[in-house]
Amino acid sequence: MAIGTMSLLPANTRNRRSYFFAGPYIAATPNKLTQFGIAWSLGLTGEAGYVVALLAGLLIGNGFPPAAAWLKEATRPEWYIKTAIIILGATLGVQAAGAAGLTRAILFRGLAAIIEAYLIYWALVYLIARKVFGFSREWAAPLASGISICGVSAAITTGAAIRARPIVPVMVSSLVVVFSVVELLVLPFAARTFLSAEPMVAGAWMGLAVKTDGAAVASGTITEALIRARAEEQGIVYEEKWMLQATTTVKTFIDIFIGIWAFVLALVWAYGIAKEPGHEVPWSDIWRRSPKFVLGYFLTFIILLSVALAWPDRQKSLKSAVDESDIFRRLFFVMTFFTIGLGSNFKKLWAEGIGRLTLVYVVSLFGFVIWIGLAISWLFFHGVYPPIVHGGG
């Protein structure tokens, strides 16, 4: 079955830049060792740079408080994260245009992923955080978004919508990065073992289960390499990048709806949770509560998507342009984590319950997120195969 040939695999330049802030020996995944000319790596992906930045900020903030106080005015986290998310809108706009040539079936599968992630995952994680572990709404909402949707961006956008303290989404995001590394090291090999006969199911599963964009794409790449190698042992050669395309398409559709979900939560908080009895909530309060940078995110997304669809012959140059700008998005994400670490205190972090946050993540991820993602992937991608170059029946 052929479904369109446009690949969403990032360019080589972008692959190298993905690991700039962490270093190849820390970040390079197994499929990138040859590219970097190294024999080994911890395989923590480019997302490890965020953890390194957070640790550096925590070191200065806790070990050198006078320095942290001196830098306070120049290290407000919201300056950096809002810029990063607006730049992300441009990248996703071009990616969505690249997916426009896919068949209606693949687009429908992307829509199914959105329903699954937002309505099933989010509600379950929120319920567990509130009812089982006793977290406040301020913690439960960003935690539900971070685990169920797409990690860093979703947690921080949700935090802005409900006016959570800055430390809340960043702590959640740190957990997302750590657990994405665990998934990256485990799920592709599980997919090779149990899903070699269903390659597109395996690719979609990576997009639904792994919560950061970088780790999800890396997982899809490794999964494709492992399953194609096993198929070749049986004399079947699949066309390249189809499994990765399933991963990236699902992830892109999930990412696009971050802003919509943030707006929904802003309405819920303003007219329900945070509303004072007898007090009418004006629309101006919704405007103040809604994260304004989401408008910038949607504007860049729509402009780039429209341009790419209007001039299809320019898609390649547009893709190169957003790949070049992606270094700035990563830089601003790194600065976000560094500045939050700079303003954090270990004693306060422990008092806020980092241990219980980890338990919520473990219970949610391994209790149902991975398995529901697998079930949805099987339901919508079962029986769909990449084009076969040669071999097979």
Contacts in CASP RR format, 6 or more apart in sequence:
PFRMAT RR
TARGET T0000
AUTHOR 0000-0000-0000
METHOD contacts of the structure
MODEL  1
MAIGTMSLLPANTRNRRSYFFAGPYIAATPNKLTQFGIAWSLGLTGEAGY
VVALLAGLLIGNGFPPAAAWLKEATRPEWYIKTAIIILGATLGVQAAGAA
GLTRAILFRGLAAIIEAYLIYWALVYLIARKVFGFSREWAAPLASGISIC
GVSAAITTGAAIRARPIVPVMVSSLVVVFSVVELLVLPFAARTFLSAEPM
VAGAWMGLAVKTDGAAVASGTITEALIRARAEEQGIVYEEKWMLQATTTV
KTFIDIFIGIWAFVLALVWAYGIAKEPGHEVPWSDIWRRSPKFVLGYFLT
FIILLSVALAWPDRQKSLKSAVDESDIFRRLFFVMTFFTIGLGSNFKKLW
AEGIGRLTLVYVVSLFGFVIWIGLAISWLFFHGVYPPIVHGGG
1 384 0 8 1.000
1 385 0 8 1.000
1 387 0 8 1.000
2 387 0 8 1.000
3 102 0 8 1.000
3 103 0 8 1.000
3 105 0 8 1.000
3 106 0 8 1.000
3 242 0 8 1.000
3 384 0 8 1.000
4 101 0 8 1.000
4 102 0 8 1.000
4 103 0 8 1.000
6 98 0 8 1.000
6 99 0 8 1.000
6 101 0 8 1.000
6 102 0 8 1.000
6 245 0 8 1.000
7 241 0 8 1.000
7 244 0 8 1.000
7 245 0 8 1.000
8 95 0 8 1.000
8 98 0 8 1.000
8 99 0 8 1.000
8 244 0 8 1.000
8 245 0 8 1.000
8 248 0 8 1.000
8 249 0 8 1.000
8 252 0 8 1.000
9 217 0 8 1.000
9 221 0 8 1.000
9 241 0 8 1.000
9 244 0 8 1.000
9 248 0 8 1.000
10 18 0 8 1.000
10 217 0 8 1.000
10 323 0 8 1.000
11 319 0 8 1.000
11 320 0 8 1.000
11 323 0 8 1.000
12 35 0 8 1.000
13 323 0 8 1.000
13 324 0 8 1.000
14 323 0 8 1.000
14 326 0 8 1.000
15 32 0 8 1.000
15 35 0 8 1.000
16 35 0 8 1.000
16 36 0 8 1.000
17 326 0 8 1.000
17 327 0 8 1.000
17 330 0 8 1.000
18 27 0 8 1.000
18 45 0 8 1.000
18 46 0 8 1.000
18 214 0 8 1.000
18 330 0 8 1.000
19 26 0 8 1.000
19 27 0 8 1.000
19 28 0 8 1.000
19 32 0 8 1.000
19 36 0 8 1.000
19 45 0 8 1.000
19 46 0 8 1.000
20 327 0 8 1.000
20 330 0 8 1.000
21 46 0 8 1.000
21 49 0 8 1.000
21 50 0 8 1.000
21 52 0 8 1.000
21 53 0 8 1.000
21 330 0 8 1.000
21 331 0 8 1.000
21 334 0 8 1.000
22 44 0 8 1.000
22 45 0 8 1.000
22 46 0 8 1.000
22 47 0 8 1.000
22 48 0 8 1.000
22 49 0 8 1.000
22 52 0 8 1.000
23 49 0 8 1.000
24 32 0 8 1.000
24 36 0 8 1.000
24 38 0 8 1.000
24 41 0 8 1.000
25 38 0 8 1.000
25 40 0 8 1.000
25 41 0 8 1.000
25 42 0 8 1.000
26 41 0 8 1.000
26 42 0 8 1.000
26 43 0 8 1.000
26 44 0 8 1.000
26 48 0 8 1.000
26 49 0 8 1.000
26 52 0 8 1.000
27 41 0 8 1.000
27 42 0 8 1.000
27 43 0 8 1.000
27 44 0 8 1.000
27 45 0 8 1.000
27 46 0 8 1.000
27 47 0 8 1.000
27 48 0 8 1.000
27 49 0 8 1.000
28 35 0 8 1.000
28 36 0 8 1.000
28 38 0 8 1.000
28 41 0 8 1.000
28 43 0 8 1.000
29 41 0 8 1.000
29 43 0 8 1.000
29 45 0 8 1.000
29 184 0 8 1.000
29 218 0 8 1.000
29 221 0 8 1.000
29 222 0 8 1.000
30 41 0 8 1.000
30 43 0 8 1.000
30 222 0 8 1.000
31 218 0 8 1.000
31 221 0 8 1.000
31 222 0 8 1.000
31 225 0 8 1.000
32 41 0 8 1.000
33 39 0 8 1.000
33 40 0 8 1.000
33 41 0 8 1.000
42 48 0 8 1.000
43 181 0 8 1.000
43 184 0 8 1.000
43 185 0 8 1.000
44 181 0 8 1.000
45 180 0 8 1.000
45 181 0 8 1.000
45 184 0 8 1.000
45 212 0 8 1.000
45 214 0 8 1.000
45 215 0 8 1.000
45 218 0 8 1.000
46 214 0 8 1.000
47 177 0 8 1.000
47 180 0 8 1.000
47 181 0 8 1.000
47 212 0 8 1.000
47 214 0 8 1.000
47 215 0 8 1.000
48 177 0 8 1.000
48 181 0 8 1.000
49 334 0 8 1.000
50 152 0 8 1.000
50 173 0 8 1.000
50 174 0 8 1.000
50 177 0 8 1.000
50 333 0 8 1.000
50 334 0 8 1.000
50 337 0 8 1.000
51 174 0 8 1.000
51 177 0 8 1.000
51 178 0 8 1.000
51 337 0 8 1.000
53 334 0 8 1.000
53 335 0 8 1.000
53 337 0 8 1.000
53 338 0 8 1.000
54 170 0 8 1.000
54 174 0 8 1.000
54 337 0 8 1.000
54 338 0 8 1.000
54 340 0 8 1.000
54 341 0 8 1.000
56 338 0 8 1.000
57 337 0 8 1.000
57 338 0 8 1.000
57 339 0 8 1.000
57 340 0 8 1.000
57 341 0 8 1.000
57 342 0 8 1.000
57 343 0 8 1.000
57 344 0 8 1.000
58 341 0 8 1.000
58 342 0 8 1.000
58 344 0 8 1.000
58 346 0 8 1.000
60 67 0 8 1.000
60 68 0 8 1.000
60 341 0 8 1.000
60 342 0 8 1.000
61 67 0 8 1.000
61 68 0 8 1.000
61 341 0 8 1.000
61 342 0 8 1.000
61 343 0 8 1.000
61 344 0 8 1.000
61 345 0 8 1.000
62 344 0 8 1.000
62 345 0 8 1.000
62 346 0 8 1.000
68 342 0 8 1.000
68 343 0 8 1.000
71 342 0 8 1.000
72 343 0 8 1.000
75 338 0 8 1.000
75 339 0 8 1.000
75 342 0 8 1.000
75 343 0 8 1.000
76 339 0 8 1.000
77 166 0 8 1.000
77 170 0 8 1.000
77 336 0 8 1.000
77 339 0 8 1.000
77 340 0 8 1.000
78 160 0 8 1.000
78 166 0 8 1.000
80 332 0 8 1.000
80 333 0 8 1.000
80 335 0 8 1.000
80 336 0 8 1.000
80 339 0 8 1.000
81 156 0 8 1.000
81 332 0 8 1.000
81 333 0 8 1.000
81 336 0 8 1.000
82 291 0 8 1.000
82 293 0 8 1.000
83 293 0 8 1.000
83 328 0 8 1.000
83 332 0 8 1.000
84 328 0 8 1.000
84 329 0 8 1.000
84 330 0 8 1.000
84 332 0 8 1.000
84 333 0 8 1.000
84 336 0 8 1.000
85 153 0 8 1.000
85 156 0 8 1.000
85 157 0 8 1.000
85 258 0 8 1.000
85 293 0 8 1.000
85 294 0 8 1.000
85 297 0 8 1.000
86 293 0 8 1.000
86 296 0 8 1.000
86 297 0 8 1.000
86 300 0 8 1.000
87 300 0 8 1.000
87 325 0 8 1.000
87 326 0 8 1.000
87 328 0 8 1.000
87 329 0 8 1.000
87 332 0 8 1.000
88 153 0 8 1.000
88 255 0 8 1.000
88 297 0 8 1.000
88 329 0 8 1.000
89 296 0 8 1.000
89 297 0 8 1.000
89 298 0 8 1.000
89 300 0 8 1.000
89 301 0 8 1.000
89 304 0 8 1.000
90 300 0 8 1.000
90 301 0 8 1.000
90 303 0 8 1.000
90 304 0 8 1.000
90 322 0 8 1.000
90 325 0 8 1.000
91 322 0 8 1.000
91 325 0 8 1.000
91 326 0 8 1.000
91 329 0 8 1.000
92 252 0 8 1.000
92 255 0 8 1.000
92 256 0 8 1.000
92 301 0 8 1.000
93 300 0 8 1.000
93 301 0 8 1.000
93 302 0 8 1.000
93 304 0 8 1.000
93 305 0 8 1.000
93 308 0 8 1.000
94 304 0 8 1.000
94 305 0 8 1.000
94 308 0 8 1.000
94 315 0 8 1.000
94 318 0 8 1.000
94 319 0 8 1.000
94 322 0 8 1.000
95 248 0 8 1.000
95 252 0 8 1.000
96 252 0 8 1.000
96 256 0 8 1.000
96 301 0 8 1.000
96 305 0 8 1.000
97 304 0 8 1.000
97 305 0 8 1.000
97 308 0 8 1.000
97 309 0 8 1.000
97 315 0 8 1.000
97 318 0 8 1.000
98 308 0 8 1.000
98 315 0 8 1.000
99 106 0 8 1.000
99 107 0 8 1.000
99 249 0 8 1.000
99 252 0 8 1.000
100 309 0 8 1.000
102 245 0 8 1.000
102 249 0 8 1.000
105 384 0 8 1.000
106 246 0 8 1.000
106 249 0 8 1.000
108 380 0 8 1.000
109 204 0 8 1.000
109 246 0 8 1.000
109 249 0 8 1.000
109 250 0 8 1.000
109 380 0 8 1.000
109 381 0 8 1.000
110 249 0 8 1.000
110 250 0 8 1.000
110 253 0 8 1.000
110 254 0 8 1.000
111 253 0 8 1.000
112 376 0 8 1.000
112 379 0 8 1.000
112 380 0 8 1.000
113 204 0 8 1.000
113 207 0 8 1.000
113 208 0 8 1.000
113 250 0 8 1.000
113 253 0 8 1.000
113 254 0 8 1.000
113 376 0 8 1.000
114 253 0 8 1.000
114 254 0 8 1.000
114 257 0 8 1.000
116 208 0 8 1.000
116 372 0 8 1.000
116 373 0 8 1.000
116 376 0 8 1.000
117 148 0 8 1.000
117 149 0 8 1.000
117 208 0 8 1.000
117 254 0 8 1.000
118 148 0 8 1.000
118 149 0 8 1.000
118 257 0 8 1.000
118 261 0 8 1.000
120 372 0 8 1.000
121 144 0 8 1.000
121 147 0 8 1.000
121 148 0 8 1.000
121 149 0 8 1.000
121 368 0 8 1.000
121 369 0 8 1.000
121 372 0 8 1.000
122 144 0 8 1.000
122 145 0 8 1.000
122 148 0 8 1.000
122 149 0 8 1.000
122 261 0 8 1.000
123 144 0 8 1.000
124 148 0 8 1.000
124 364 0 8 1.000
124 368 0 8 1.000
125 140 0 8 1.000
125 143 0 8 1.000
125 144 0 8 1.000
125 147 0 8 1.000
125 148 0 8 1.000
125 360 0 8 1.000
125 364 0 8 1.000
125 369 0 8 1.000
126 140 0 8 1.000
126 141 0 8 1.000
126 143 0 8 1.000
126 144 0 8 1.000
128 360 0 8 1.000
128 363 0 8 1.000
128 364 0 8 1.000
129 135 0 8 1.000
129 139 0 8 1.000
129 140 0 8 1.000
129 143 0 8 1.000
129 144 0 8 1.000
129 360 0 8 1.000
130 137 0 8 1.000
130 140 0 8 1.000
132 360 0 8 1.000
132 363 0 8 1.000
133 356 0 8 1.000
133 359 0 8 1.000
133 360 0 8 1.000
135 143 0 8 1.000
135 356 0 8 1.000
135 357 0 8 1.000
135 360 0 8 1.000
137 162 0 8 1.000
137 273 0 8 1.000
138 162 0 8 1.000
138 164 0 8 1.000
138 165 0 8 1.000
138 168 0 8 1.000
139 164 0 8 1.000
139 168 0 8 1.000
139 352 0 8 1.000
139 357 0 8 1.000
141 158 0 8 1.000
141 159 0 8 1.000
141 162 0 8 1.000
141 164 0 8 1.000
141 265 0 8 1.000
142 155 0 8 1.000
142 156 0 8 1.000
142 158 0 8 1.000
142 159 0 8 1.000
142 162 0 8 1.000
142 164 0 8 1.000
142 168 0 8 1.000
142 169 0 8 1.000
142 172 0 8 1.000
143 155 0 8 1.000
143 172 0 8 1.000
143 357 0 8 1.000
143 360 0 8 1.000
143 361 0 8 1.000
144 158 0 8 1.000
145 151 0 8 1.000
145 154 0 8 1.000
145 155 0 8 1.000
145 157 0 8 1.000
145 158 0 8 1.000
145 159 0 8 1.000
145 261 0 8 1.000
146 152 0 8 1.000
146 154 0 8 1.000
146 155 0 8 1.000
146 158 0 8 1.000
146 172 0 8 1.000
146 173 0 8 1.000
146 176 0 8 1.000
146 211 0 8 1.000
147 172 0 8 1.000
147 176 0 8 1.000
147 211 0 8 1.000
147 360 0 8 1.000
147 361 0 8 1.000
147 364 0 8 1.000
147 365 0 8 1.000
147 369 0 8 1.000
148 154 0 8 1.000
148 364 0 8 1.000
148 369 0 8 1.000
149 211 0 8 1.000
149 254 0 8 1.000
149 257 0 8 1.000
149 258 0 8 1.000
149 261 0 8 1.000
150 211 0 8 1.000
150 212 0 8 1.000
150 213 0 8 1.000
150 251 0 8 1.000
150 254 0 8 1.000
150 255 0 8 1.000
150 258 0 8 1.000
151 172 0 8 1.000
151 173 0 8 1.000
151 176 0 8 1.000
151 211 0 8 1.000
151 212 0 8 1.000
152 173 0 8 1.000
152 176 0 8 1.000
152 177 0 8 1.000
152 212 0 8 1.000
152 333 0 8 1.000
153 255 0 8 1.000
153 258 0 8 1.000
154 258 0 8 1.000
154 261 0 8 1.000
155 169 0 8 1.000
155 170 0 8 1.000
155 172 0 8 1.000
155 173 0 8 1.000
155 176 0 8 1.000
156 169 0 8 1.000
156 170 0 8 1.000
156 173 0 8 1.000
156 336 0 8 1.000
157 258 0 8 1.000
157 259 0 8 1.000
157 261 0 8 1.000
157 262 0 8 1.000
157 291 0 8 1.000
157 294 0 8 1.000
158 164 0 8 1.000
158 169 0 8 1.000
158 261 0 8 1.000
158 262 0 8 1.000
158 265 0 8 1.000
159 168 0 8 1.000
159 169 0 8 1.000
160 169 0 8 1.000
160 262 0 8 1.000
160 291 0 8 1.000
160 293 0 8 1.000
161 262 0 8 1.000
161 263 0 8 1.000
161 265 0 8 1.000
161 266 0 8 1.000
161 269 0 8 1.000
161 289 0 8 1.000
161 290 0 8 1.000
161 291 0 8 1.000
162 265 0 8 1.000
162 266 0 8 1.000
162 269 0 8 1.000
162 273 0 8 1.000
163 269 0 8 1.000
163 274 0 8 1.000
163 289 0 8 1.000
166 340 0 8 1.000
167 340 0 8 1.000
167 344 0 8 1.000
167 348 0 8 1.000
167 349 0 8 1.000
167 352 0 8 1.000
170 336 0 8 1.000
170 337 0 8 1.000
170 340 0 8 1.000
170 341 0 8 1.000
171 349 0 8 1.000
171 352 0 8 1.000
171 354 0 8 1.000
171 357 0 8 1.000
172 357 0 8 1.000
173 337 0 8 1.000
174 337 0 8 1.000
175 357 0 8 1.000
175 358 0 8 1.000
175 361 0 8 1.000
176 211 0 8 1.000
176 212 0 8 1.000
176 361 0 8 1.000
177 212 0 8 1.000
177 215 0 8 1.000
179 211 0 8 1.000
179 361 0 8 1.000
179 365 0 8 1.000
180 210 0 8 1.000
180 211 0 8 1.000
180 212 0 8 1.000
180 214 0 8 1.000
180 215 0 8 1.000
180 216 0 8 1.000
181 215 0 8 1.000
183 209 0 8 1.000
183 210 0 8 1.000
183 211 0 8 1.000
183 215 0 8 1.000
183 219 0 8 1.000
183 365 0 8 1.000
183 370 0 8 1.000
184 210 0 8 1.000
184 215 0 8 1.000
184 218 0 8 1.000
184 219 0 8 1.000
184 222 0 8 1.000
187 205 0 8 1.000
187 206 0 8 1.000
187 209 0 8 1.000
187 210 0 8 1.000
187 219 0 8 1.000
187 223 0 8 1.000
187 370 0 8 1.000
188 206 0 8 1.000
188 219 0 8 1.000
188 220 0 8 1.000
188 222 0 8 1.000
188 223 0 8 1.000
188 226 0 8 1.000
189 226 0 8 1.000
191 202 0 8 1.000
191 203 0 8 1.000
191 205 0 8 1.000
191 206 0 8 1.000
191 223 0 8 1.000
191 226 0 8 1.000
191 227 0 8 1.000
192 202 0 8 1.000
192 223 0 8 1.000
192 226 0 8 1.000
192 227 0 8 1.000
192 230 0 8 1.000
195 201 0 8 1.000
195 202 0 8 1.000
195 205 0 8 1.000
195 227 0 8 1.000
196 202 0 8 1.000
196 227 0 8 1.000
196 230 0 8 1.000
196 231 0 8 1.000
198 378 0 8 1.000
198 381 0 8 1.000
198 382 0 8 1.000
198 383 0 8 1.000
199 224 0 8 1.000
199 227 0 8 1.000
199 228 0 8 1.000
199 231 0 8 1.000
199 238 0 8 1.000
199 242 0 8 1.000
199 243 0 8 1.000
199 385 0 8 1.000
199 386 0 8 1.000
200 242 0 8 1.000
200 243 0 8 1.000
200 246 0 8 1.000
200 381 0 8 1.000
200 383 0 8 1.000
200 384 0 8 1.000
200 385 0 8 1.000
200 386 0 8 1.000
201 374 0 8 1.000
201 377 0 8 1.000
201 378 0 8 1.000
201 381 0 8 1.000
201 382 0 8 1.000
201 383 0 8 1.000
201 384 0 8 1.000
202 223 0 8 1.000
202 227 0 8 1.000
202 243 0 8 1.000
202 377 0 8 1.000
203 220 0 8 1.000
203 223 0 8 1.000
203 224 0 8 1.000
203 243 0 8 1.000
203 244 0 8 1.000
203 246 0 8 1.000
203 247 0 8 1.000
203 377 0 8 1.000
203 381 0 8 1.000
204 246 0 8 1.000
204 247 0 8 1.000
204 250 0 8 1.000
204 376 0 8 1.000
204 377 0 8 1.000
204 380 0 8 1.000
204 381 0 8 1.000
205 373 0 8 1.000
205 374 0 8 1.000
205 377 0 8 1.000
206 216 0 8 1.000
206 219 0 8 1.000
206 220 0 8 1.000
206 223 0 8 1.000
206 247 0 8 1.000
207 216 0 8 1.000
207 219 0 8 1.000
207 220 0 8 1.000
207 246 0 8 1.000
207 247 0 8 1.000
207 248 0 8 1.000
207 250 0 8 1.000
207 251 0 8 1.000
207 254 0 8 1.000
208 250 0 8 1.000
208 254 0 8 1.000
208 373 0 8 1.000
208 374 0 8 1.000
208 376 0 8 1.000
208 377 0 8 1.000
209 369 0 8 1.000
209 370 0 8 1.000
209 373 0 8 1.000
209 374 0 8 1.000
210 216 0 8 1.000
210 219 0 8 1.000
213 251 0 8 1.000
213 255 0 8 1.000
216 247 0 8 1.000
216 248 0 8 1.000
216 251 0 8 1.000
217 244 0 8 1.000
217 247 0 8 1.000
217 248 0 8 1.000
217 251 0 8 1.000
219 247 0 8 1.000
220 243 0 8 1.000
220 244 0 8 1.000
220 247 0 8 1.000
221 244 0 8 1.000
223 243 0 8 1.000
223 247 0 8 1.000
224 240 0 8 1.000
224 241 0 8 1.000
224 242 0 8 1.000
224 243 0 8 1.000
224 244 0 8 1.000
227 238 0 8 1.000
227 243 0 8 1.000
228 237 0 8 1.000
228 238 0 8 1.000
228 240 0 8 1.000
228 243 0 8 1.000
231 237 0 8 1.000
231 238 0 8 1.000
234 392 0 8 1.000
235 390 0 8 1.000
235 391 0 8 1.000
235 392 0 8 1.000
236 388 0 8 1.000
236 391 0 8 1.000
236 392 0 8 1.000
237 388 0 8 1.000
237 389 0 8 1.000
237 390 0 8 1.000
237 391 0 8 1.000
238 385 0 8 1.000
238 386 0 8 1.000
238 387 0 8 1.000
238 388 0 8 1.000
238 389 0 8 1.000
239 386 0 8 1.000
239 387 0 8 1.000
239 388 0 8 1.000
239 389 0 8 1.000
242 386 0 8 1.000
242 387 0 8 1.000
243 386 0 8 1.000
246 381 0 8 1.000
256 301 0 8 1.000
258 294 0 8 1.000
258 297 0 8 1.000
259 291 0 8 1.000
259 294 0 8 1.000
259 297 0 8 1.000
259 298 0 8 1.000
262 290 0 8 1.000
262 291 0 8 1.000
262 294 0 8 1.000
263 290 0 8 1.000
263 294 0 8 1.000
266 286 0 8 1.000
266 289 0 8 1.000
266 290 0 8 1.000
266 291 0 8 1.000
267 286 0 8 1.000
269 289 0 8 1.000
270 281 0 8 1.000
270 285 0 8 1.000
270 286 0 8 1.000
270 289 0 8 1.000
271 281 0 8 1.000
275 281 0 8 1.000
304 318 0 8 1.000
304 322 0 8 1.000
307 314 0 8 1.000
307 318 0 8 1.000
308 314 0 8 1.000
308 315 0 8 1.000
308 318 0 8 1.000
END
